[in-house]
Amino acid sequence: MKAKDLLLTLSFIVPYFYVHTQTFTFDFGIDDQMFEGGVADFGVNMSNQHEFTFENRPYQLPLDTTRLAQFISGINPSDDLFMYMKRNITGLLPNTTYHTTFVVEFASPYPTNAFGVGGPPGEGVTMKAGLTLIEPDTMIVNMSGPFVVMNIDKGNQSSPGPDMDTIGHVGVNDTTTVWAMKTNDNLNHPFTFTTDASGSAWFILGTDSGFESKTELFISKITVDFTIVTSVEVGLKADNISVYPNPSSGSIHISSNAGDFNMIQVYDNSGRLFRSYQMKSSEATFNLPRSNYLIKIITGNSTVVKRVVVQ
């Protein structure tokens, strides 16, 4: 089947595996969404030097100054500064393992490939997101003197840790000179998290800075998807399948470098089957309305799952 013919072939087929998805969206255009902020990775003797600010306030020009976002700002006085925001998420299934994705929409004034102090202002500030069973907080340890660190393992600088995944940096592009919007995510490498008997989780978003100056960001929206997928993945592997662009403006292209696939199933945010296409092809193109989707590419008894955002 040719890619263009895929749009004409639509059938509703009951899937043979179970999908459970819960989506949490935090819109800071409304209010602070019950998030709390803080800083770590500095000597206690530098506690008054980072000038940390965390508040829900209007964007700066040239963005729409009538709209609110969560402003987070701090100065890295020497070597490192970790700024973070956190909140508790409840209502998850107890004692359950999820594949979790984070999509963070934010405004940044920082260019890429620019010179900075200690490190570049864009790529030198790594954005991380994660989930923990305990509340993320600071503690003081002795490192040639008292030092403020996190009580979770977030990794260091651009390296992820068991509790937080690296989802990008704060640089927009090489020509950035003013505030501009950007999206970071981990759609291609979901974060694995297991709840306890309470069915709750602590979500944390942060920036690990090697840029020894001030970093300011406006966080506009955070989307966290918790997904349970029970399927068979034999033969066909995730690395064999490309789904792009992602995020997309509507048109999705799927290609396989490991032979033909037989079926594509598209699930919506609630885990319901949205569309199902049957074919014998190694490439397909189709359009989807704006939303988040799970796309399952099936061949024989093998299944690969990809998450796609259509903006």
N, C-alpha and C positions, 0 to 999 in steps of 0.2 A: 504494500500500500504506500502511495506517495504521501508526503507530508501534508500537501494541500487537501488530500482526500480525508485526512483524519478529522477535519472539522465536520464532515458529513456523516461520520460513523459514530453514533451515540447510542449506547445501550446501558441499562441499569442492571448490574450484576451483583449479587450478594457476595461480599468478600468472604474468604475462608479463614481470616484471622481477625483478631479483636483489636480495636483502637480506642483508647480513652484519652481525651485531651481536655485540659483545663487551662484557660487563658486569663491572665491578670494584666490589665492595662492601667497604668498610672499616668494621668494627664495633669501636668503641672500648670496648664493654662487655667485650671479650676482653683487649686490651692496646693499646699505642700504635700498632700496625699499621705499625711502622717509619717513622713520620713524624718529621720534625725541625722545630723551630720557631725563629723569629727575629723581629727588629723592624728597621724602617727609618724614614726620613723624620724625622730629628732631627739637631740639631747635635752634633758630637763632644763639645762641652762639656756636653751634657745626657745623656751615656751612662749616668750612674748614677742618673738621675731617673725612668726609666720602669718600674723594678721588674718586669721581664718574668718571667712564670712560665709554664712549659709542662710539664705532667706528667699522667700517667694516674692518676686518683684518683676516689674515690666522689663521687656527686652530693651536693648540700646539700639540707636540708629546704626545702620539703615534698616534694621528689622522693625517690625510693627510694634511701636512703643505702647499701643493700647492692649497688648497681649501680655499675659504673665508667663513666667517660667521659673524654675528653681535655680537660683544663682549660687554658684559655689566658687570660692576664690581663696587662694593662699599663696604665700611666698616660701619658696625653698631656699633657706638661708645658706645651706651648705650640704652638698652631695645628694640629699634625698628629702622627699616629703610625700606622704601618702594622705590624700584627702578622700573621704568616703561619705556615703549616705546609705542608710539602712532602714528596713522596716520588716515587721513580721507578716508572714502570709499564712493564713489558716484555711481549713476546708479541703485539704488534700487527703488522699486515701492513706490510712495508716500503714506503716511497715511496707511501703511500696517503692520500687525503684522506677524513677522517671528519667527520660531523656529530655533535657531542658534547654530551651533556646532563649536568648536575650536579644532584644532589638532596642537600641538606645538612640533616640533622636535628640540632637543637641546643637547648640550654636557655639562656634569657636571663631576667634579672630586670627588664628595662627597659620602661617604658610608652611608648606613642606619644603624640604631641601634648603633650609635657611640656617644661617649661623646663629648661635645663641651662647649663653653663659653656662659653661659646664656641659652643655648638650643643646641640641636644637629645640626651639619652642614647640614644634609640632611632633616630630617622631620621638623626641626625648621625653614626652609625657605619654605613658601607656595607660589605656583604659582597660579595666578589669571588671568582671562581674562574677558573682558566685552565690552559692547557697550553703548554709550551715545549720546544724541542729542547735548549736549554742548561739547566744546573742553575740555578734561581733562587738568587741570593745577593746579599749587600750589597757595596757599594763606596763609597769616599769621593771626593767631588767638592768643588771649591771654589765655594761660594755665599756670598760675603761671609764666608768662613771655611770650615773643613772640615765637610762635611755627609754623613751616611750615607743613601744611597739604594739602590734596587734596581738590578740589572743588566739588568732586563727592563722593558718598557713596560706598566705596570699601569694607566695612567691616573692621575687625581688626584681624591681625595675621591669624590664620587658618579659621576664620569665614568669609563666603561670605557676600556681601552686595547687595543691589538692583541693583547696577551698575556693579558689577563684581562677577563672579562665581569662586569658588575654583576648580581648575582642577588637583591638585596633589602637590607634593613637589619636591625638587631638588635632593633627594637621589637616587642613582642608585641601588645598592644592598650592602649586608653586606661585600662583598670582594673587593669593589672598592678601588683602590689605585692610579689610573691614570685617565685621561680624557676618558669618555665613553659616548656613545650616549643613549638617552632616549626619550620617547614620552609621553607627558601628554595630556589629552583631557577631554571633557565633553560629550562624545557620549551617555552616559546613562542618562544624565540629561541636555537636551538642554536648552539654555538660551533664554528667550522670550524677543523680542525687537520690538517696534513699531516705524516706521519712521514718520517724519513729512511731510509737503508738499514738502520739497526739495528732498526727497528720498535719503538722505545721512545719514551717521553714523560715529561717531568717535570710532575706535577700540583701545582698550588699553590692553596691556599685562604687568603684573608686578609681583614682588616677595615681599612678606611681611615677614620680617626677625625678628625672635626672637633669632637668632644666633649672638652673640656679637663679631663678627670678620668679616673678608673679605669674600664676596661671589662673585665668578666669574663664568660666564656662556657664552657659545657660542650658539646663536640662529641660527639654520640652515634654518628652513622653518616653516611658519605659514599658515595653511589652515583654512579659515572661510567659512562655508556653511550657506546660508540663504534659508530657506525652508518654503513654505506655503503648508499646507496639509489640505484639506477639506474632512473629512470622518466621518463616524458614528462609535462610540466606545461604544457599549452597551453590557454588559455581559462579553466579553473578555477584560481583562485589561492588561496594559503593565507589571504589576508585575507578571502576570501569564505566561509570555513568556520569555524564555531565548535564546539569540543568542550569540554563543561563538565559538571559541575565537574571541575577538574583541579588538585590531586589529588582523587580521588573515593573514596567509601566503598563503591562497587560499581556504582551506576547511572550510566550515561554517556548524555549527550544530544548529538546532532549536528544542526546546522542549517546550511543554505546560503542566502545571500542572492543567489545567482547562478543560480537554477534548480535543477532536480532532479538528484540523483546517481543512478547506476545500480547501484552495488555498494559494499559496505563489507567490507574484509578486515582481520582482526585477527591480528597476528603476536606470538608470545611472545618472551621474552628471547633465545632461541637463534636467532631469525629464522625459525622454523617457522610455517606457516600454522595458526592456532589456530581461527578461525571465519571463515566467509564468508557474507555476506547479500546476496541480490539483491533489488532493489526499484526503484521509480520514485517517488521522494519527495524533498522538500527538508528533511525532518526525520525523525529516528529516535531511539529510546531502547532501550537494552538493558543487561544486567547482566554484569559480569565478576568473576571471583574475584580475590583479592588478588595483585597482581604488577605488573610494568611491561610496557607494550605499545606497539607501533607500530600505529596505525590508519590505513589507506589508504582514502581516499574517491575513488571512480572514477566518471567520467562520460565515455563515449566513449573518446577517446584521451588524456584528461587525468587526472592523478593528483595528489592532495595528501596529504602524509604528516603525521600528528600523533602526538606521543608522549604517552601517558597513564599516570599512576601511580594504581593502585587500592590504597588502604591498608587 
